[in-house]
Amino acid sequence: MVVASYTFYTRRIYFSLSVSLWLVAWAAMSPAQTTDHQADHLLRVEGDHNYHPYNFLDEQGSPAGFTVELIWAISEVMGLNIEIQLGPWDEVHQNLQENRLDIVLGMYSSPERDLYADFSSPLMIATHAIFVRENSPIRSLRDLRGKEILIQTGDIMHDFVAEKGLTDRIMPQDEHITALRLLAAGHHDAALLGKLPGLYWARKYQLANIKTVGGPIEARKFCFAVSEGDDVLLALLNEGLSILKATGRYEQIHNRWFGVYEENTLASDILREAVWFLLPVMLLLVAAFAWNWSLQRTVAKQTEELSRELGERRRIEHALRDSEEMARAILNAASESIFLLDREGVVLDINEAAVQRLGVADTFVGKNLLDFFPPELAAARKAKVEAVLHTGKPVRFEDERDGFVFQVTACPVCDESGDVTRVAIYAKDVTEQKRAQAVRSRLEAQVLHAQKMESLGVLAGGVAHDFNNLLMGILGNVDLALADLSTDQSVRESLQEIQTAANRAADLCRQMLAYSGKGRFVIQSLDLSQLVGEMTQLLGVSISKNVSLEYDCDANLPPVEGDATQIRQVIMNLITNASDAIGEGTGVIRVGTGVKMCEQEYLRTITLGEDLPVGEYAYIEVSDNGCGMDNKTCKRIFEPFFSTKFTGRGLGLAAVLGIVRGHQGALHVNSELDRGTVFQVLFPVSEQTDEVFQAGQKTPLPPSGCGTILVVDDEDAVRALAAHMLEKLGYEVLTAADGHQGIRIFKERHSDIDAVVLDLTMPHFNGEETFYAMREIDPQVRVVLSSRYNEAEILAELVPAGRVNFIQKPFQLTLLGEKLRQVLA
């Protein structure tokens, strides 16, 4: 025990002064009156009888210590009626759990104890220490694994050892001194005790072979404790403690017990003993002085160590508070939802982002996070958490639920021993990123497809452009030869074979132009159901004998704007493909027409529909019950010359794609292996009310003409052939090699020129510019425009400006004569 070094009288004066100051302070701080409940109700206060310097029984058997003096001061300022009893800690702990007391003088708070007790504001931050013998190899907590550890019965260290899993060889003792004596006597390996009480008893009973190692451990809040739910009493204790701190009285009490440990001198005791045993003691005086000097050194050393411990404790208290505040600020600043779980998956804490997203914190804190998952997901998430606990390494995965996607990272949280005690869950909402990525991928695929189709279209158009020049010369000269030929039948048959082959080549050119989207010839208002009806006989002979055709056409179909010849080619290609898909077996091909309202969402999912407007579309649908296609094949069917049957089939569906593109239409394909295929071709409904085109009308052969025709074309062979044809028809011909020369000739002789055959695709000064220049010279100029491509839009603009017609290359003698007759009529 620490004994004051002051003289007896000094101690008496100090005691009298202290009592006077306490009376004055009590008079100043006591409330004017207290409630009857506080004054009349006797509060039972208990504490450990041997926990020096916090609470203990002094030599007279009276309660003493820091917490005892503090509770008396609180009872004075708050008007509480208390009774203090100190006893074995295990009994005090049991009485608290069974609600047989009101206040525990001092108790360490922990999550486990929160279940049956409420704690006041911290009285201080206290630490524990590892006590070992001088020759012990133990240096830290890590060395305690598997060792026999002494602790006080019911002390917080019992929970600490179990939580850390240090050992199952725990040796509980009722008092600190009992544990220290056993340790000093060579029993067991170490003791985990409160540092200040342990040092006090080691010094008091001169257990010189006992020391502390590893520094302070488990800095915990040391508080008053009340029974669970006694909020009124807890509020009174906290208010009283706040008053004592505000008035400085708490600091006085604290410094009295923890400020300075004075030297201990036994001079007065020696003198008192000397009165009775003067002579015998004289012989021992030298030894007593030597012993006293040694004891003083020991006391000074222990006092210095306690002072350092108190300073370290205060530093740890401030650092812990700052660390907690900083950790909380960082936690709440994070945009991710963060959860802190214990080893069982119970939520210990969540941040503000998680609260804002999921609701109030109380909904989750204290409950198992896995309980909020559906059963089918809970097992998988539990496995992730267990993997973190077992390996000590982070685990990353994606969690997709209720339309949201989260990137989740589960990280281990280790204690000072390196053991994983907690798991931190970081959940980042990446739903919008995933959606944007999916949209971007879809758009990239569409752009790549469009670029691919555009490149192939340019290639097809360029090939058709050059090939048409050759066909123009072949067909034109064959026509002229046939017209001039006499009765030589063998030569006529050869020329007709040449003409047939050239016409087939021209058909291939038209397919290539159709694929490039520039193949429409004459745009008219069409009834798709009528168009299909006119083709029934042709379709019937174009398919296999074992395949039957069924029709389901809408009789009241609205008209569409298109070229009848090209749409017939679309139908024929689809029917031929359907027949090939059925093969040698029997099957059915169904052809139908109808009209449907197409929304933007639907148009985005079909071929060529991305940029089409919302509205009504008339459609032709061809379905079969043939072999069908897989997804890989479906993606390639519109490539030129692609076929699953055999090579050499032509452009096929590639031409269909170009024709539909040129008509501002769309395609929808649905196919399954062994279940058949459905092709649906959609055309925008026409807003025109013109008379619907009646297909199949025959045009009479043109009569011989008269007059002067100006031919303007940059191709020498085409220009010469056209002049020859016109001369054959009876016209006088003028020729020009480009637009500038054509304008000059027209300006000089426009009064003599009856019509102009004008190429639209000339370099430098094209046909449209040449036309407008000629119109300025003569507003009534008559023109037959010629081109290898679709110029229907240009023709529509030029028709109101004068008498204009159109002929597509390669053209033949009869068609050229008919176009001129129409312009000159």
C-alpha positions in Angstrom: 0.0 0.0 0.0 1.1 3.6 -0.8 1.5 5.6 2.5 1.9 9.4 2.4 5.3 10.9 3.2 4.0 13.9 5.0 4.2 14.2 8.8 1.2 13.3 11.0 0.4 17.0 11.6 0.7 17.9 8.0 -1.6 15.2 7.1 -4.1 16.4 9.7 -4.0 20.0 8.4 -4.4 18.7 4.8 -7.3 16.6 5.8 -9.1 19.4 7.6 -8.5 21.7 4.7 -9.9 19.1 2.3 -13.0 18.6 4.4 -13.6 22.3 4.5 -13.2 22.6 0.7 -15.5 19.7 0.1 -18.2 21.3 2.3 -18.0 24.6 0.5 -18.0 22.9 -2.9 -21.0 20.7 -1.8 -22.9 23.8 -0.7 -22.2 25.5 -4.0 -22.9 22.6 -6.3 -25.8 20.8 -4.6 -29.1 21.6 -6.1 -31.5 23.6 -4.1 -33.9 20.7 -3.8 -34.2 17.2 -5.2 -37.1 15.2 -6.2 -38.6 13.0 -3.6 -37.8 10.0 -5.7 -34.1 10.8 -5.6 -33.9 11.6 -1.9 -36.1 8.7 -0.6 -34.9 5.9 -2.9 -31.8 4.1 -1.5 -29.5 3.1 -4.4 -27.5 0.0 -3.9 -23.9 0.5 -5.2 -21.4 -2.4 -5.4 -17.9 -2.8 -6.6 -14.8 -5.0 -6.5 -13.3 -4.9 -3.0 -9.7 -5.4 -4.2 -9.3 -3.2 -7.4 -6.8 -0.6 -6.1 -6.7 2.3 -6.8 -10.1 2.3 -8.4 -12.2 0.8 -5.6 -11.1 -1.3 -2.5 -11.5 -1.8 1.2 -9.0 0.2 3.3 -7.4 -0.9 6.5 -10.5 -0.1 8.5 -12.7 -2.1 6.0 -14.3 1.0 4.6 -14.8 1.6 0.8 -12.1 3.7 -0.7 -10.6 4.6 -4.1 -11.2 6.7 -7.1 -14.6 5.5 -8.1 -15.8 5.5 -4.5 -14.9 9.1 -4.0 -16.4 9.9 -7.4 -19.8 8.3 -6.7 -20.0 10.1 -3.4 -19.4 13.4 -5.1 -22.0 12.6 -7.8 -24.6 11.7 -5.1 -23.9 15.0 -3.4 -24.4 17.2 -6.5 -27.4 15.1 -7.7 -29.1 14.5 -4.3 -28.9 10.7 -4.6 -29.2 8.4 -1.6 -26.6 5.6 -2.0 -25.2 2.7 0.0 -21.8 1.3 -1.1 -20.8 -2.3 -0.6 -17.6 -3.8 -1.9 -17.1 -7.6 -2.4 -15.6 -10.2 -4.7 -16.0 -9.1 -8.3 -17.6 -12.3 -9.4 -20.5 -11.8 -7.0 -20.8 -8.1 -8.1 -20.9 -9.2 -11.7 -23.6 -11.8 -11.0 -25.7 -9.3 -9.0 -25.7 -6.9 -11.9 -26.8 -9.6 -14.3 -29.7 -10.6 -11.9 -30.7 -7.0 -11.2 -29.9 -7.2 -7.5 -28.1 -3.9 -7.5 -28.5 -0.4 -9.0 -24.9 0.8 -9.8 -21.6 -0.9 -10.4 -18.7 1.3 -9.3 -16.4 0.5 -12.2 -16.8 -1.8 -15.2 -15.2 -2.1 -18.6 -17.7 -1.7 -21.5 -17.9 -4.2 -24.3 -20.5 -5.3 -27.0 -21.1 -8.5 -25.0 -21.8 -6.7 -21.7 -24.0 -4.2 -23.5 -26.6 -7.0 -23.7 -27.3 -6.9 -20.0 -26.0 -3.5 -18.8 -26.0 0.2 -19.8 -22.8 2.2 -19.3 -22.2 5.8 -18.3 -19.9 8.2 -20.0 -16.3 6.9 -19.6 -14.6 7.7 -16.3 -11.3 7.0 -17.9 -9.6 4.8 -20.5 -7.9 2.0 -18.5 -5.5 -0.7 -19.8 -4.5 -4.2 -18.9 -1.1 -5.8 -19.0 0.7 -9.1 -19.3 2.4 -10.1 -16.0 5.1 -12.7 -16.2 8.1 -13.9 -14.1 11.5 -12.4 -14.7 12.9 -15.4 -16.6 9.7 -15.9 -18.7 10.2 -16.2 -22.6 6.8 -14.5 -23.1 7.1 -11.1 -24.7 3.7 -10.4 -26.4 0.2 -11.6 -26.9 1.4 -13.9 -29.7 3.5 -15.9 -27.2 0.4 -16.6 -25.0 -1.0 -19.2 -27.4 -1.4 -22.6 -25.6 -0.1 -21.2 -22.3 -1.9 -21.3 -18.9 -3.2 -17.7 -18.2 -4.3 -16.4 -14.8 -7.2 -13.9 -14.9 -9.7 -12.4 -12.4 -13.0 -14.3 -12.3 -15.6 -12.4 -14.4 -13.0 -9.8 -15.6 -13.1 -8.4 -19.1 -9.9 -10.3 -19.9 -11.9 -13.5 -19.8 -13.9 -12.3 -22.8 -10.7 -11.0 -24.5 -8.9 -14.3 -24.2 -11.9 -16.2 -25.6 -12.4 -13.7 -28.5 -8.7 -13.9 -29.5 -8.7 -17.7 -29.2 -5.4 -17.4 -27.4 -5.9 -20.5 -25.2 -8.4 -22.6 -23.5 -6.2 -23.1 -20.4 -7.7 -20.2 -18.4 -7.1 -20.1 -14.6 -9.7 -17.7 -13.0 -8.9 -16.3 -9.5 -11.1 -14.2 -7.2 -8.5 -11.5 -6.6 -5.5 -9.9 -8.4 -3.2 -10.7 -5.5 -4.1 -14.4 -5.5 -3.2 -14.5 -9.2 0.0 -12.6 -8.8 1.2 -14.8 -5.8 0.5 -18.0 -7.8 2.5 -16.5 -10.7 5.4 -15.4 -8.5 5.5 -18.9 -6.9 6.1 -20.5 -10.3 2.6 -21.6 -11.0 1.2 -21.1 -14.5 2.7 -19.0 -17.3 1.3 -15.5 -17.2 -1.5 -13.3 -15.9 -3.7 -10.8 -17.7 -4.8 -8.2 -15.2 -5.5 -4.5 -14.9 -2.1 -2.8 -15.1 -2.5 -0.3 -12.2 -4.0 -2.8 -9.7 -1.4 -5.4 -10.7 1.5 -3.1 -10.2 0.1 -2.0 -6.9 -0.2 -5.5 -5.4 3.2 -6.5 -6.8 4.8 -3.6 -5.1 2.8 -3.9 -1.8 3.7 -7.5 -1.3 7.2 -7.2 -2.8 6.8 -9.7 -5.6 10.1 -8.7 -7.0 10.2 -11.4 -9.6 7.1 -10.1 -11.4 7.2 -7.8 -14.4 5.0 -6.6 -17.3 5.8 -7.2 -20.9 4.4 -6.2 -24.3 3.2 -2.8 -23.3 -0.5 -1.9 -22.4 -3.2 -3.9 -24.1 -6.9 -3.5 -24.6 -7.4 0.2 -23.9 -11.1 0.1 -22.8 -13.7 2.5 -21.4 -14.0 2.3 -17.6 -17.5 3.4 -16.6 -20.3 3.2 -14.1 -22.7 0.5 -15.0 -26.5 0.1 -14.4 -29.0 -2.5 -15.2 -30.1 -2.7 -18.9 -32.9 -0.2 -19.6 -32.4 2.0 -16.5 -32.2 5.2 -18.6 -33.2 7.6 -15.7 -30.5 6.5 -13.4 -27.9 6.5 -16.2 -28.9 10.0 -17.1 -28.5 11.1 -13.5 -25.0 9.6 -13.4 -23.9 11.2 -16.6 -25.3 14.6 -15.6 -23.5 14.4 -12.2 -20.3 13.4 -13.9 -20.6 16.3 -16.4 -21.1 18.7 -13.4 -18.0 17.4 -11.7 -15.9 17.8 -14.8 -17.3 21.3 -15.4 -16.5 22.5 -11.9 -13.0 20.9 -11.8 -13.9 18.5 -9.0 -13.4 15.5 -11.2 -9.8 16.6 -11.9 -9.2 17.0 -8.1 -10.4 13.5 -7.4 -8.5 12.1 -10.4 -5.2 13.8 -9.4 -5.6 12.6 -5.8 -5.6 9.0 -6.9 -3.5 9.0 -10.1 -1.5 12.2 -10.1 1.7 11.5 -8.2 2.7 8.4 -6.2 4.8 9.7 -3.3 7.6 8.0 -1.6 6.8 5.8 1.3 8.6 6.3 4.6 8.0 4.2 7.7 9.8 6.5 10.1 6.8 7.2 12.4 6.0 3.4 12.5 9.7 2.7 13.4 9.6 5.3 16.2 6.4 4.0 17.6 7.8 0.5 17.6 11.0 1.7 19.1 9.1 2.9 22.3 8.3 -0.7 23.1 11.2 -2.5 21.5 14.0 0.1 21.6 16.9 -2.1 22.6 16.1 -5.1 20.4 15.3 -2.9 17.4 18.6 -1.0 17.7 20.4 -4.1 16.6 18.2 -4.3 13.5 18.2 -0.5 12.7 21.0 -0.7 10.1 19.3 -3.5 8.3 16.0 -1.6 8.5 17.5 1.5 7.0 19.1 -0.6 4.2 15.8 -2.3 3.6 13.9 1.0 3.6 16.4 2.5 1.1 15.8 -0.5 -1.2 12.1 -0.2 -0.7 12.2 3.6 -1.5 14.1 2.8 -4.7 11.5 0.2 -5.6 8.6 2.6 -4.8 10.2 5.4 -6.8 10.7 3.0 -9.8 7.1 1.8 -9.6 5.8 5.3 -9.1 7.8 6.5 -12.2 6.4 3.5 -14.2 2.8 4.3 -13.0 3.3 7.9 -14.0 4.4 6.9 -17.5 1.5 4.5 -17.7 -1.0 7.3 -16.8 0.6 9.6 -19.4 0.5 6.8 -22.0 -3.1 6.1 -21.0 -4.1 9.7 -21.6 -2.2 9.8 -24.9 -4.0 6.6 -26.0 -7.3 8.0 -24.9 -6.9 11.1 -27.1 -5.4 9.2 -30.0 -8.2 6.6 -29.8 -10.8 9.4 -29.8 -9.2 11.2 -32.8 -8.8 7.9 -34.6 -12.4 7.0 -34.2 -13.6 10.5 -35.4 -11.3 10.3 -38.4 -12.3 6.8 -39.3 -16.0 7.8 -39.1 -15.4 10.8 -41.3 -13.6 8.8 -43.9 -16.2 6.1 -43.7 -19.0 8.5 -44.3 -17.2 10.3 -47.1 -17.0 7.2 -49.2 -19.5 6.9 -52.0 -19.6 3.1 -51.8 -22.0 1.3 -49.3 -19.7 0.0 -46.6 -20.6 -2.7 -44.0 -18.4 -4.0 -41.1 -19.2 -7.6 -40.1 -18.0 -9.8 -37.3 -16.9 -13.4 -38.0 -20.6 -14.6 -37.8 -21.8 -12.1 -40.4 -23.5 -9.7 -37.9 -23.4 -6.0 -39.0 -21.4 -4.0 -36.6 -21.5 -0.7 -38.5 -22.5 0.9 -41.8 -21.7 4.2 -43.4 -23.9 7.1 -44.5 -24.0 5.9 -48.2 -25.5 2.6 -47.1 -28.0 4.3 -44.8 -29.2 6.6 -47.7 -29.5 3.7 -50.1 -31.0 1.0 -47.8 -32.7 2.9 -44.9 -32.0 3.5 -41.2 -29.0 2.0 -39.7 -31.0 0.3 -37.0 -32.5 -1.9 -39.7 -29.1 -3.6 -40.2 -26.8 -3.0 -37.2 -26.9 -6.0 -34.9 -28.4 -8.3 -37.4 -26.9 -10.9 -39.7 -26.4 -9.4 -43.2 -27.1 -12.7 -44.9 -30.6 -12.7 -43.5 -31.4 -9.9 -46.0 -30.5 -12.1 -49.0 -32.8 -14.6 -50.7 -32.0 -18.2 -49.7 -30.5 -19.0 -53.1 -28.0 -16.2 -52.8 -27.3 -16.3 -49.0 -25.2 -19.5 -49.3 -23.1 -18.1 -52.1 -22.5 -14.8 -50.2 -21.7 -16.8 -47.0 -19.0 -18.7 -48.9 -17.4 -15.4 -50.0 -17.3 -14.1 -46.4 -15.8 -17.5 -45.2 -13.2 -17.4 -47.9 -12.0 -14.0 -46.6 -12.0 -15.3 -43.0 -10.0 -18.4 -43.9 -7.5 -17.0 -46.4 -7.1 -13.4 -45.1 -7.3 -12.1 -48.7 -9.9 -9.8 -50.3 -12.6 -11.4 -52.5 -14.2 -9.5 -55.4 -17.4 -10.4 -57.1 -20.5 -8.8 -58.8 -23.9 -8.9 -57.1 -26.9 -8.4 -59.4 -30.4 -8.1 -57.7 -33.6 -6.3 -58.4 -32.3 -4.7 -61.6 -29.2 -3.3 -59.9 -25.5 -4.4 -60.3 -22.9 -3.9 -57.6 -19.2 -4.4 -57.6 -18.5 -5.9 -54.2 -15.2 -6.3 -52.4 -14.9 -8.2 -49.1 -11.7 -7.3 -47.2 -10.3 -8.8 -44.0 -9.8 -6.7 -40.9 -7.0 -8.0 -38.6 -6.1 -7.4 -35.0 -2.6 -6.8 -33.6 -1.9 -10.5 -33.7 -2.7 -10.7 -37.4 -5.9 -12.7 -36.9 -8.9 -11.8 -39.1 -11.6 -10.6 -36.6 -13.8 -8.5 -38.9 -14.8 -8.4 -42.6 -15.4 -5.0 -44.4 -17.8 -5.1 -47.3 -17.5 -2.4 -50.0 -20.5 -2.3 -52.5 -20.3 0.1 -55.5 -23.4 0.6 -57.6 -22.3 0.1 -61.3 -25.8 -0.3 -62.7 -25.6 2.7 -65.0 -22.0 1.8 -66.1 -23.2 -1.7 -67.1 -26.2 -0.3 -69.0 -24.0 2.3 -70.8 -21.5 -0.4 -71.6 -24.3 -2.6 -73.1 -25.6 0.3 -75.1 -22.2 1.2 -76.3 -21.5 -2.4 -77.3 -24.7 -2.6 -79.2 -24.1 0.7 -81.0 -20.5 -0.4 -81.9 -21.9 -3.7 -83.4 -24.4 -1.7 -85.4 -21.8 0.8 -86.6 -19.5 -2.1 -87.7 -22.3 -3.8 -89.5 -23.3 -0.6 -91.2 -19.7 0.1 -92.2 -19.4 -3.4 -93.6 -22.6 -3.2 -95.6 -21.7 0.3 -96.8 -18.3 -0.9 -98.0 -19.8 -3.9 -99.8 -22.4 -1.6 -101.3 -19.8 0.8 -102.6 -17.9 -2.2 -104.1 -21.0 -3.6 -105.7 -22.0 -0.2 -107.1 -18.5 0.4 -108.5 -18.4 -3.0 -110.2 -21.9 -2.5 -111.6 -20.9 0.9 -112.9 -18.0 -0.4 -115.0 -19.8 -3.6 -116.0 -22.8 -1.6 -117.3 -20.6 0.2 -119.8 -19.6 -3.1 -121.3 -23.2 -4.4 -121.3 -24.4 -1.2 -123.0 -22.1 -1.8 -125.9 -23.0 -5.5 -126.1 -26.8 -5.2 -125.9 -26.9 -2.0 -128.1 -24.9 -3.5 -130.9 -26.8 -6.8 -130.7 -30.0 -4.8 -131.1 -28.6 -3.0 -134.1 -27.3 -6.1 -135.6 -30.6 -7.9 -135.2 -32.4 -4.9 -136.7 -30.1 -4.9 -139.8 -29.9 -8.7 -140.1 -31.5 -10.4 -143.1 -32.9 -13.8 -143.0 -29.7 -15.7 -142.0 -31.3 -17.8 -139.2 -28.0 -19.3 -137.9 -26.5 -15.8 -137.3 -29.7 -14.5 -135.7 -29.8 -17.5 -133.3 -26.2 -16.7 -132.3 -27.0 -13.0 -131.8 -30.0 -13.9 -129.7 -27.8 -16.2 -127.5 -25.5 -13.3 -127.0 -28.5 -11.1 -126.2 -29.8 -13.6 -123.6 -26.4 -13.9 -121.9 -26.0 -10.1 -121.8 -29.5 -9.8 -120.3 -28.5 -12.2 -117.6 -25.4 -10.2 -116.9 -27.6 -7.1 -116.8 -29.8 -8.9 -114.2 -26.7 -9.5 -112.1 -25.8 -5.8 -112.4 -29.3 -4.9 -111.2 -28.8 -7.2 -108.2 -25.5 -5.5 -107.5 -27.1 -2.0 -107.8 -30.0 -3.2 -105.6 -27.5 -4.4 -103.0 -25.8 -1.0 -103.0 -29.2 0.7 -102.4 -29.2 2.5 -105.7 -31.3 0.1 -107.8 -34.8 1.6 -108.0 -35.9 2.5 -111.4 -39.4 4.0 -111.4 -41.1 4.7 -108.1 -44.9 4.2 -108.1 -47.7 3.6 -105.7 -48.0 -0.1 -105.2 -50.5 -2.6 -103.6 -48.3 -5.4 -102.1 -51.2 -7.8 -102.0 -52.0 -7.2 -105.7 -48.3 -7.6 -106.5 -48.1 -11.0 -104.8 -51.4 -12.1 -106.5 -49.9 -11.4 -110.0 -46.9 -13.6 -109.2 -48.7 -16.7 -108.1 -48.2 -18.6 -111.3 -44.5 -17.6 -111.6 -43.9 -18.5 -107.9 -45.6 -21.9 -108.4 -43.2 -23.0 -111.1 -40.1 -21.6 -109.3 -40.2 -24.0 -106.3 -39.8 -27.7 -105.8 -42.6 -30.0 -106.8 -42.9 -31.4 -103.2 -43.4 -27.9 -101.7 -46.9 -26.3 -101.5 -47.6 -22.6 -101.5 -50.2 -21.0 -99.2 -51.3 -17.3 -99.4 -52.8 -15.0 -96.8 -52.9 -11.5 -98.2 -54.7 -8.5 -96.8 -57.2 -7.2 -99.3 -57.3 -3.7 -97.8 -53.6 -3.1 -97.6 -52.5 0.6 -97.8 -50.2 1.5 -100.7 -46.4 1.8 -100.5 -44.0 3.7 -102.7 -41.7 1.4 -104.7 -40.4 -0.2 -107.9 -42.6 -3.2 -108.8 -39.8 -5.0 -110.6 -37.4 -4.8 -107.6 -40.1 -5.9 -105.1 -40.9 -8.8 -107.3 -37.2 -9.7 -107.2 -37.4 -9.6 -103.3 -40.4 -11.9 -103.3 -38.8 -14.3 -105.8 -35.5 -14.5 -103.8 -37.3 -15.2 -100.5 -39.5 -17.9 -102.1 -36.4 -19.5 -103.7 -34.5 -19.5 -100.4 -37.5 -21.0 -98.6 -37.7 -23.8 -101.2 -34.0 -24.5 -100.8 -34.4 -24.6 -97.0 -37.1 -27.4 -97.3 -34.9 -29.4 -99.6 -35.9 -32.8 -100.9 -38.6 -33.3 -98.3 -42.2 -32.1 -98.3 -43.0 -28.7 -96.9 -45.1 -25.6 -96.9 -44.2 -22.0 -97.8 -46.7 -19.4 -96.6 -46.8 -16.0 -98.2 -48.8 -13.2 -96.6 -49.2 -9.5 -96.5 -50.4 -7.1 -93.8 -49.9 -3.8 -92.0 -48.5 -3.1 -88.5 -47.7 -0.1 -86.3 -43.9 -0.1 -85.6 -42.6 1.6 -82.4 -39.1 2.8 -82.0 -38.1 0.0 -79.7 -39.2 -2.6 -82.2 -37.4 -0.9 -85.1 -34.1 -0.8 -83.2 -34.1 -4.6 -83.0 -34.5 -5.4 -86.7 -32.2 -5.1 -89.7 -32.1 -1.6 -91.3 -34.7 -0.3 -88.8 -32.5 1.8 -86.5 -33.0 5.1 -88.3 -36.6 4.6 -89.5 -39.4 6.7 -88.1 -42.3 5.4 -86.0 -45.4 4.7 -88.0 -47.4 2.2 -90.1 -45.5 -0.3 -92.3 -47.0 -2.7 -94.9 -45.2 -6.0 -95.0 -44.7 -9.1 -97.0 -44.0 -12.2 -94.9 -42.5 -15.5 -96.3 -42.3 -18.4 -93.9 -41.3 -22.0 -94.3 -41.0 -25.2 -92.2 -37.5 -26.1 -93.5 -34.2 -26.7 -91.8 -33.9 -23.3 -90.2 -30.7 -21.5 -89.2 -28.5 -21.0 -86.1 -27.5 -17.5 -84.9 -24.1 -17.7 -86.6 -25.7 -18.3 -90.0 -28.4 -15.7 -89.4 -25.6 -13.0 -89.0 -24.1 -13.9 -92.5 -27.1 -14.4 -94.7 -27.0 -10.9 -96.2 -23.3 -11.2 -97.3 -22.8 -11.2 -101.0 -22.5 -14.8 -102.5 -22.9 -16.4 -99.1 -24.8 -19.7 -99.2 -25.2 -22.8 -97.0 -26.1 -24.9 -100.1 -23.5 -24.5 -102.9 -21.6 -21.7 -104.5 -22.5 -19.7 -107.5 -26.0 -18.7 -106.4 -25.5 -14.9 -107.0 -26.2 -12.0 -104.6 -29.5 -13.5 -103.3 -30.4 -12.0 -99.9 -27.7 -9.4 -100.3 -29.7 -8.0 -103.2 -32.8 -8.2 -101.1 -31.1 -6.1 -98.4 -30.0 -3.5 -100.9 -33.5 -3.3 -102.5 -35.1 -2.9 -99.0 -32.5 -0.3 -98.1 -33.3 1.7 -101.3 -37.0 1.6 -100.4 -36.3 2.9 -96.9 -37.7 -0.3 -95.5 -36.6 -2.9 -92.9 -36.2 -6.7 -92.5 -37.1 -9.0 -89.6 -35.7 -12.6 -89.6 -36.7 -15.2 -87.1 -35.2 -18.7 -87.5 -34.7 -21.8 -85.5 -32.8 -25.0 -86.4 -35.2 -27.7 -87.6 -38.2 -25.5 -87.1 -38.1 -23.1 -90.1 -37.6 -19.5 -90.9 -39.8 -16.4 -91.2 -38.8 -13.4 -93.3 -40.8 -10.2 -92.9 -40.1 -7.3 -95.2 -41.5 -3.9 -94.1 -42.1 -0.9 -96.4 -43.3 2.5 -95.1 -47.0 3.2 -96.0 -47.3 5.8 -98.7 -49.0 9.1 -97.9 -49.8 9.7 -101.6 -53.3 9.3 -102.9 -52.3 8.7 -106.6 -53.8 5.8 -108.5 -52.1 2.5 -107.6 -49.8 1.2 -110.4 -51.3 -1.7 -112.3 -48.5 -4.1 -113.2 -48.3 -6.1 -116.3 -49.3 -3.4 -118.8 -47.5 -3.7 -122.2 -46.1 -0.8 -124.1 -46.4 -0.8 -127.9 -43.3 -0.6 -130.0 -42.2 2.9 -130.7 -42.7 4.3 -134.2 -39.9 5.7 -136.2 -39.0 9.3 -135.1 -37.9 12.5 -136.7 -36.1 15.5 -135.4 -32.7 16.3 -133.9 -31.4 14.7 -130.7 -28.4 15.9 -128.7 -26.6 13.0 -126.9 -24.3 14.1 -123.9 -22.3 11.3 -122.4 -18.6 11.1 -121.2 -18.3 7.4 -122.3 -17.2 7.3 -125.9 -18.6 3.8 -126.6 -22.0 4.6 -125.0 -22.2 7.9 -126.8 -21.4 6.3 -130.2 -23.9 3.5 -129.6 -26.7 5.9 -128.5 -26.1 8.0 -131.6 -26.2 4.8 -133.8 -29.5 3.7 -132.2 -31.1 7.1 -132.6 -30.0 7.2 -136.3 -31.6 3.8 -136.6 -34.8 5.2 -135.2 -34.8 8.0 -137.8 -33.4 10.9 -135.8 -30.6 13.3 -136.6 -27.9 13.2 -133.9 -25.5 15.7 -132.3 -23.0 14.4 -129.6 -21.1 16.0 -126.8 -18.4 14.4 -124.7 -19.1 16.3 -121.4 -21.5 18.8 -119.9 -19.6 21.9 -120.9 -19.5 20.9 -124.6 -23.2 19.9 -124.4 -24.2 23.3 -123.1 -22.2 25.0 -125.8 -23.8 23.0 -128.5 -27.3 23.5 -127.0 -26.7 27.2 -126.7 -25.7 27.4 -130.4 -28.5 25.2 -131.8 -31.2 24.9 -129.2 -33.8 26.0 -131.7 -33.0 23.0 -133.9 -32.7 20.5 -131.0 -35.9 18.6 -130.2 -34.6 16.6 -127.2 -31.5 15.8 -125.2 -30.3 12.3 -124.0 -28.3 13.4 -120.9 -26.0 11.2 -118.7 -26.4 12.1 -115.1 -23.0 10.8 -113.8 -20.4 12.7 -115.7 -17.3 14.1 -114.0 -16.5 17.8 -113.4 -20.0 19.1 -114.6 -22.6 16.4 -113.9 -25.9 15.9 -115.7 -28.1 17.7 -113.1 -25.9 20.9 -113.4 -26.0 20.5 -117.2 -29.8 20.2 -117.2 -30.3 23.5 -115.2 -27.9 25.3 -117.5 -29.8 24.1 -120.5 -33.1 25.1 -118.8 -31.8 28.7 -118.4 -31.2 28.7 -122.2 -34.6 27.1 -123.0 -37.1 26.6 -120.2 -39.1 24.1 -122.4 -36.1 21.8 -122.9 -37.0 18.1 -123.3 -34.6 15.7 -121.6 -34.2 11.9 -121.2 -31.9 11.4 -118.3 -29.8 8.2 -118.3 -27.9 6.6 -115.4 -26.7 3.3 -114.1 -27.9 4.1 -110.6 -31.2 5.0 -108.9 -31.9 8.7 -109.7 -35.6 8.6 -108.7 -35.2 11.4 -106.2 -33.4 13.7 -108.7 -36.0 12.8 -111.3 -38.8 13.8 -108.9 -37.2 17.2 -108.5 -36.6 17.8 -112.2 -40.0 16.8 -113.5 -41.8 20.0 -112.5 -39.0 22.0 -114.2 -39.6 20.6 -117.7 -40.5 17.6 -119.8 -38.2 15.0 -118.3 -38.0 11.2 -118.5 -35.6 8.6 -117.3 -33.9 5.5 -118.8 -31.5 3.2 -117.0 -28.3 1.9 -118.5 -27.9 -0.4 -120.2 -30.8 0.4 -122.5 -32.0 -1.2 -125.7 -33.3 0.3 -128.9 -37.0 -0.2 -128.3 -36.9 1.3 -124.8 -34.9 4.3 -125.9 -37.5 5.0 -128.7 -40.4 4.7 -126.3 -38.8 7.2 -123.8 -38.2 9.7 -126.6 -41.8 9.3 -127.9 -43.1 10.1 -124.3 -40.9 13.2 -124.0 -41.7 14.5 -127.5 -45.5 13.8 -127.2 
